[in-house]
Amino acid sequence: MAGKRKRARRVPAVVLKAEKALQIAVENTIEEHRLSGDPIVVWENGRVVKIPASKIPRKKSRRRPRR
């Protein structure tokens, strides 16, 4: 069906909140590893890479909005 466009679907608010919560959890976990001296393991360019705690960048401080 040439010429027909698909409508962009709206992302439900619960999905956006879940993604944000996951992002914050990952940031906090990485920061905990940095502070405790534990390395993190990531997937990079098709390979598993172990990053020592001394090479983990510091977390940017970010305040949570008030409700």
trRosetta pair geometry for C-beta under 8 A, 3 or more apart (Angstrom, degrees):
i j d omega theta_ij theta_ji phi_ij phi_ji
1 4 4.7 -8 133 17 113 128
11 15 5.2 -109 177 76 95 130
11 16 5.9 105 121 -52 118 96
12 15 4.8 97 66 0 82 102
12 16 7.4 -153 99 -3 46 85
13 16 5.6 -56 -152 37 39 112
13 17 6.2 38 152 -19 70 106
14 17 5.7 -53 -146 39 33 112
14 18 6.3 36 154 -22 65 106
15 18 5.7 -53 -147 35 31 112
15 19 6.4 31 154 -18 64 105
16 19 5.9 -53 -148 36 30 111
16 20 6.4 30 153 -18 63 108
17 20 5.7 -56 -148 38 31 112
17 21 6.3 33 154 -20 65 107
18 21 5.7 -53 -146 36 31 112
18 22 6.4 32 154 -19 64 106
19 22 5.7 -55 -148 36 30 112
19 23 6.4 34 152 -22 64 105
20 23 5.6 -52 -148 34 31 114
20 24 6.5 30 154 -16 64 105
21 24 5.9 -55 -149 37 31 109
21 25 6.3 33 152 -21 65 107
22 25 5.6 -54 -146 36 32 113
22 26 6.4 31 156 -18 65 104
23 26 6.0 -55 -150 35 29 109
23 27 6.4 29 153 -18 63 107
24 27 5.7 -54 -148 37 32 113
24 28 6.3 31 155 -18 65 108
25 28 5.8 -57 -148 38 29 110
25 29 6.3 29 155 -20 64 108
26 29 5.7 -55 -146 36 31 112
26 30 6.3 31 156 -19 65 105
27 30 5.9 -56 -149 36 28 110
27 31 6.4 27 153 -17 63 108
27 59 6.0 103 176 -132 97 117
28 31 5.6 -56 -148 38 32 112
28 32 6.4 36 152 -22 66 104
28 59 8.0 45 -93 -111 38 157
29 32 5.6 -50 -148 33 33 113
29 33 6.6 34 152 -19 63 102
30 33 5.7 -53 -153 34 33 113
30 34 6.5 36 149 -21 65 103
30 40 5.9 1 -125 -79 80 154
30 56 6.3 -173 175 -165 93 130
30 59 7.2 138 90 -77 100 103
31 34 5.5 -50 -149 33 35 114
31 35 6.3 29 155 -14 66 107
31 58 7.9 51 -120 -160 92 50
31 59 4.3 -17 -88 -35 121 137
32 35 5.9 -59 -146 41 30 107
32 36 6.0 15 161 -8 67 115
32 38 8.0 -2 121 43 75 118
33 36 6.1 -64 -137 46 26 100
33 38 4.5 -90 -147 78 79 94
33 39 7.0 -20 176 121 120 9
33 40 5.1 98 118 -61 164 94
33 53 6.1 -147 145 -105 77 96
33 56 6.5 142 98 -64 101 170
34 53 5.3 148 -131 -160 42 86
34 56 4.1 -131 -91 88 104 133
34 58 7.2 163 153 -103 162 49
34 59 7.6 -172 34 -26 148 92
36 53 7.3 -131 75 -114 55 149
37 53 4.7 -155 -148 39 32 165
38 53 6.0 95 57 -66 27 121
39 50 5.1 32 148 180 144 92
39 51 5.8 163 -166 79 90 45
39 52 5.0 -53 -101 -109 104 37
39 53 5.8 -107 -81 -36 48 70
40 50 7.7 164 85 -154 36 52
40 51 5.1 -11 61 58 84 103
40 53 7.8 105 -13 -86 78 60
40 56 6.2 91 7 -92 119 125
41 48 6.1 0 -177 -174 106 98
41 49 7.1 161 -155 81 58 42
41 50 5.3 -24 -101 -101 81 67
41 51 7.4 -179 -87 16 29 75
42 48 7.7 157 83 -154 33 53
42 49 5.4 -23 66 63 81 94
42 51 6.4 20 8 -10 109 117
43 46 7.7 12 179 -108 91 11
43 47 7.3 161 -155 80 58 29
43 48 6.2 -36 -100 -97 62 55
43 49 7.5 139 -118 16 13 85
44 47 6.1 -34 72 66 67 79
44 49 4.5 -13 29 3 120 135
51 55 5.3 -120 -174 84 89 115
51 56 6.0 108 130 -72 118 79
52 55 5.1 83 63 10 79 102
52 56 7.7 -129 102 -22 43 84
53 56 5.5 -41 -152 9 42 117
